[in-house]
C-alpha cells in the first residue's frame, strides 16, 4: 500500500490515495497504520477519495470533487479535522488533483464542504461557523475545570485553567472526564491559559488538547477554532483574530466582518513510501 505522511503544526496523518474508494479500509487497519511502534505512526488517516465514490461524500459531489475520509488513530471515524483539511488540501494541490480557484479549493467532509485558500506556506480554511452552546466541566484527577461546549462540526469542550494550575503540568496521559449527557459521542477537550499580546491579533491563547480517538496531540485545528470562538466571545467581540499556540506551533483563528470563520496554519508533506499491510497484522 502506497502512502504519504504529512502534518499540520505537528498533528500528523497517514494519507492514502484511493480515488475510487476501492480500498478496504477497516478500523483495525487504520489503528495498525497509526501505531507509532509497529506501523507508520500518526494521529489519524486521511483517505483521498472522490466524493461521488464514498457514501458519506456523495451528497457533496456537485460542490466538491474530493472527500476527506478522516479516521482517528484508534480506528474510529471523525466528522472533521481542521489540521487534516489543510494537509489534505496540500496533497491535492501537490499531486495536481485539484486547482485552487478565486473562491478557494472545496473539500467535502462529514460536517460539510469547507474551502482552502493558499497563501504561500500558510493555508487558510473557511470553516463551519463554531456554535457555542452549553456550559459543562472537564476533570483531571481530583481537579474540575468549568468549560464551554462548542460544536465545530465535531464536539469540543474548552476549559480555562484556574487557581495557578500550569498548562504544562496537567496530566493528559489519560482522557479527561466529561459529562456524557452533554457529549454522548465523546468530546475533544481543550485546556487553555491566556497569553501575552501578539501583534496583529485581538487575543492570544495557549492550548493543549486531548482528542477523542487519538489521545493528546501536538495540535488540533478544530480545537483551535473552538478556543478562538470562546476567546472572542469572552472578549465581547463578534469579529477578530486569535493566535492559538499549541505544542506543535501556532494557528490563527479569524472571524471576519462577513461572519465567516477561518483557520490558518502550515501544512507539510514530509514523506512518501510503501507499507507492507501483511506485516501490520
C-alpha positions as CSV (number, residue, x, y, z in Angstrom):
1,X,0.0,0.0,0.0
2,X,1.4,3.4,-1.0
3,X,1.2,6.2,1.5
4,X,2.2,9.8,2.1
5,X,3.0,11.3,5.5
6,X,2.1,14.9,6.4
7,X,1.4,17.1,9.3
8,X,-0.1,20.5,10.3
9,X,1.7,22.0,13.3
10,X,2.7,18.5,14.4
11,X,-0.7,17.0,14.1
12,X,0.3,14.1,11.8
13,X,-1.5,11.9,9.3
14,X,-1.1,8.9,7.0
15,X,-2.6,9.9,3.6
16,X,-3.9,7.1,1.4
17,X,-4.7,7.8,-2.2
18,X,-7.9,5.9,-3.1
19,X,-9.7,7.9,-5.7
20,X,-12.5,5.4,-6.5
21,X,-13.0,4.1,-2.9
22,X,-11.6,0.6,-3.7
23,X,-9.5,0.3,-0.6
24,X,-10.9,-2.0,2.2
25,X,-10.2,0.5,5.0
26,X,-11.1,-1.0,8.3
27,X,-10.8,0.2,11.9
28,X,-8.1,-2.4,12.6
29,X,-6.1,-1.4,9.6
30,X,-6.3,2.3,10.5
31,X,-5.2,1.6,14.0
32,X,-2.3,-0.5,12.8
33,X,-1.2,2.2,10.3
34,X,-1.2,4.8,13.1
35,X,0.7,2.6,15.6
36,X,3.9,4.5,16.4
37,X,5.9,1.4,17.2
38,X,4.6,-1.3,14.8
39,X,3.1,0.9,12.0
40,X,3.9,4.2,10.3
41,X,2.6,6.3,13.2
42,X,0.1,9.1,13.1
43,X,-2.8,10.9,14.8
44,X,-5.1,9.7,12.1
45,X,-5.6,8.6,8.5
46,X,-6.8,10.8,5.6
47,X,-8.2,8.9,2.7
48,X,-8.3,10.8,-0.6
49,X,-11.4,9.7,-2.4
50,X,-13.8,11.3,-4.9
51,X,-16.9,12.5,-3.2
52,X,-19.1,10.6,-5.7
53,X,-17.4,7.3,-4.7
54,X,-18.0,7.5,-1.0
55,X,-21.4,7.2,0.7
56,X,-20.6,9.9,3.2
57,X,-19.4,12.3,0.4
58,X,-21.9,11.6,-2.4
59,X,-24.2,14.4,-1.3
60,X,-21.5,16.9,-1.7
61,X,-20.2,15.7,-5.1
62,X,-21.8,18.6,-7.1
63,X,-19.9,21.1,-4.9
64,X,-16.6,19.3,-4.1
65,X,-14.9,16.7,-6.2
66,X,-12.8,15.3,-3.3
67,X,-14.0,13.9,0.1
68,X,-11.7,13.8,3.1
69,X,-12.4,10.5,4.7
70,X,-10.9,11.1,8.1
71,X,-10.2,8.3,10.7
72,X,-8.8,8.8,14.2
73,X,-5.8,6.8,15.3
74,X,-7.9,4.2,17.2
75,X,-9.9,3.4,14.1
76,X,-13.0,5.5,14.8
77,X,-14.4,7.9,12.2
78,X,-14.4,11.6,12.9
79,X,-16.6,14.3,11.3
80,X,-13.9,17.0,10.9
81,X,-10.2,17.8,11.4
82,X,-9.0,21.3,10.8
83,X,-5.4,20.4,10.5
84,X,-6.3,17.4,8.4
85,X,-8.2,19.6,5.9
86,X,-5.1,21.8,5.3
87,X,-2.8,18.7,4.9
88,X,-5.5,17.1,2.6
89,X,-5.6,20.3,0.5
90,X,-1.9,20.5,0.3
91,X,-1.9,16.9,-1.0
92,X,-4.5,17.6,-3.7
93,X,-2.6,20.7,-4.9
94,X,0.9,19.0,-4.8
95,X,-0.4,16.0,-6.8
96,X,-2.3,18.1,-9.4
97,X,-5.6,16.6,-8.4
98,X,-7.2,20.0,-8.0
99,X,-6.6,23.7,-8.5
100,X,-7.4,26.5,-6.1
101,X,-9.7,29.0,-7.7
102,X,-10.5,32.5,-6.6
103,X,-13.0,31.1,-4.1
104,X,-10.6,28.5,-2.8
105,X,-10.4,24.8,-3.1
106,X,-13.6,23.0,-2.0
107,X,-13.1,19.9,0.2
108,X,-16.0,17.7,1.3
109,X,-16.0,16.5,4.9
110,X,-18.6,14.7,7.1
111,X,-19.5,18.1,8.6
112,X,-20.0,19.8,5.2
113,X,-17.9,21.5,2.5
114,X,-15.0,23.7,3.5
115,X,-12.7,25.8,1.3
116,X,-9.0,26.2,1.4
117,X,-7.1,29.3,0.3
118,X,-3.4,29.1,-0.3
119,X,-1.2,32.0,1.0
120,X,2.4,31.0,0.5
121,X,3.3,28.5,3.2
122,X,0.0,29.0,5.0
123,X,-3.3,27.6,4.1
124,X,-6.5,29.3,5.4
125,X,-9.6,27.2,5.5
126,X,-13.1,28.7,5.6
127,X,-14.5,26.6,8.4
128,X,-18.0,25.8,9.6
129,X,-19.2,28.5,12.0
130,X,-18.5,27.3,15.5
131,X,-21.6,27.0,17.7
132,X,-21.1,27.8,21.4
133,X,-24.0,26.1,23.1
134,X,-23.6,24.9,26.7
135,X,-21.6,25.1,29.9
136,X,-20.0,21.9,31.2
137,X,-17.0,20.7,33.1
138,X,-13.8,18.7,32.5
139,X,-11.9,16.8,35.2
140,X,-8.3,15.8,35.6
141,X,-7.9,13.5,38.6
142,X,-9.3,15.5,41.6
143,X,-9.4,18.8,39.7
144,X,-12.6,20.1,38.0
145,X,-12.5,22.9,35.4
146,X,-15.5,24.8,34.1
147,X,-15.8,24.8,30.4
148,X,-17.8,25.8,27.3
149,X,-19.2,23.3,24.8
150,X,-18.5,24.2,21.2
151,X,-19.7,22.4,18.0
152,X,-17.3,22.8,15.1
153,X,-18.7,20.0,13.1
154,X,-17.3,17.8,15.8
155,X,-17.7,18.2,19.6
156,X,-15.3,20.3,21.8
157,X,-15.1,21.3,25.4
158,X,-12.9,24.4,26.0
159,X,-11.8,24.7,29.7
160,X,-9.7,27.5,31.1
161,X,-7.3,26.6,33.8
162,X,-7.5,28.4,37.2
163,X,-6.1,28.6,40.7
164,X,-2.5,28.7,39.4
165,X,-2.7,25.4,37.6
166,X,0.0,25.4,34.9
167,X,-0.8,24.2,31.4
168,X,2.5,22.3,31.1
169,X,1.8,20.4,34.3
170,X,-1.6,18.9,33.7
171,X,-1.6,15.1,33.0
172,X,-3.1,14.2,29.7
173,X,-1.8,10.7,29.5
174,X,-5.4,9.6,30.2
175,X,-8.6,11.1,28.9
176,X,-10.1,13.9,30.9
177,X,-13.5,13.3,32.5
178,X,-16.6,14.9,30.9
179,X,-20.4,14.8,31.1
180,X,-21.7,12.1,28.7
181,X,-25.1,13.7,28.9
182,X,-23.7,16.8,27.1
183,X,-21.3,14.8,24.9
184,X,-22.9,11.4,24.1
185,X,-20.5,10.7,21.3
186,X,-17.4,11.8,23.3
187,X,-15.5,15.1,23.0
188,X,-12.2,16.8,22.3
189,X,-11.1,18.6,25.4
190,X,-9.0,21.8,25.1
191,X,-7.3,23.3,28.2
192,X,-6.2,26.9,27.9
193,X,-4.4,29.8,29.5
194,X,-4.2,33.4,28.3
195,X,-1.0,34.6,26.5
196,X,0.8,37.9,26.1
197,X,-0.5,40.2,23.4
198,X,0.6,39.3,19.8
199,X,0.8,41.9,17.2
200,X,-2.0,41.8,14.6
201,X,-4.3,39.7,16.8
202,X,-7.0,40.6,19.3
203,X,-6.4,37.7,21.6
204,X,-3.6,35.2,22.4
205,X,-4.3,31.8,23.9
206,X,-2.1,28.8,24.8
207,X,-3.7,25.4,24.5
208,X,-3.3,21.7,25.0
209,X,-5.8,19.2,23.7
210,X,-6.9,15.6,24.3
211,X,-8.5,14.4,21.1
212,X,-11.3,11.9,21.1
213,X,-9.9,8.7,19.5
214,X,-6.3,10.0,19.3
215,X,-5.2,11.0,22.9
216,X,-3.1,14.1,23.4
217,X,-1.9,15.6,20.1
218,X,0.6,18.3,19.3
219,X,-2.2,20.3,17.6
220,X,-5.9,20.2,16.8
221,X,-7.3,22.6,14.2
222,X,-11.0,22.3,15.0
223,X,-10.0,22.6,18.7
224,X,-8.1,25.8,18.0
225,X,-11.3,27.1,16.2
226,X,-13.3,26.3,19.3
227,X,-10.8,28.0,21.5
228,X,-10.8,31.1,19.3
229,X,-14.6,31.2,19.3
230,X,-14.7,31.1,23.1
231,X,-11.9,33.7,23.4
232,X,-13.7,36.2,21.1
233,X,-17.0,35.6,22.9
234,X,-15.5,36.2,26.3
235,X,-13.9,39.4,25.0
236,X,-17.4,40.6,23.7
237,X,-16.1,40.5,20.1
238,X,-18.1,39.3,17.1
239,X,-15.1,39.5,14.8
240,X,-11.4,39.5,15.3
241,X,-8.3,37.3,15.2
242,X,-6.9,34.9,17.8
243,X,-3.4,33.5,17.9
244,X,-3.6,30.0,19.4
245,X,-0.3,28.5,20.4
246,X,-0.1,24.7,20.7
247,X,2.8,22.4,21.5
248,X,3.2,21.9,17.7
249,X,3.1,25.5,16.7
250,X,0.7,28.5,16.1
251,X,-2.6,28.6,14.4
252,X,-4.7,31.7,13.6
253,X,-8.4,31.8,14.0
254,X,-10.2,34.7,12.4
255,X,-13.9,35.7,12.4
256,X,-14.3,38.3,9.6
257,X,-16.7,41.1,9.0
258,X,-18.9,38.8,6.8
259,X,-19.5,36.3,9.5
260,X,-17.0,33.8,8.1
261,X,-14.6,31.8,10.3
262,X,-11.1,31.0,9.1
263,X,-8.4,28.7,10.4
264,X,-4.9,29.4,9.1
265,X,-1.6,27.5,9.5
266,X,1.0,25.5,7.7
267,X,0.6,22.0,6.1
268,X,3.6,20.0,5.2
269,X,4.1,16.7,3.3
270,X,7.2,15.0,4.6
271,X,7.5,11.6,3.1
272,X,6.1,9.0,0.7
273,X,6.5,5.3,0.8
274,X,5.1,1.8,0.7
275,X,3.9,-0.2,3.7
276,X,3.5,-4.0,3.9
277,X,-0.1,-4.4,5.1
278,X,0.5,-8.0,5.9
279,X,3.3,-7.1,8.3
280,X,0.9,-4.8,10.3
281,X,-1.4,-7.7,11.3
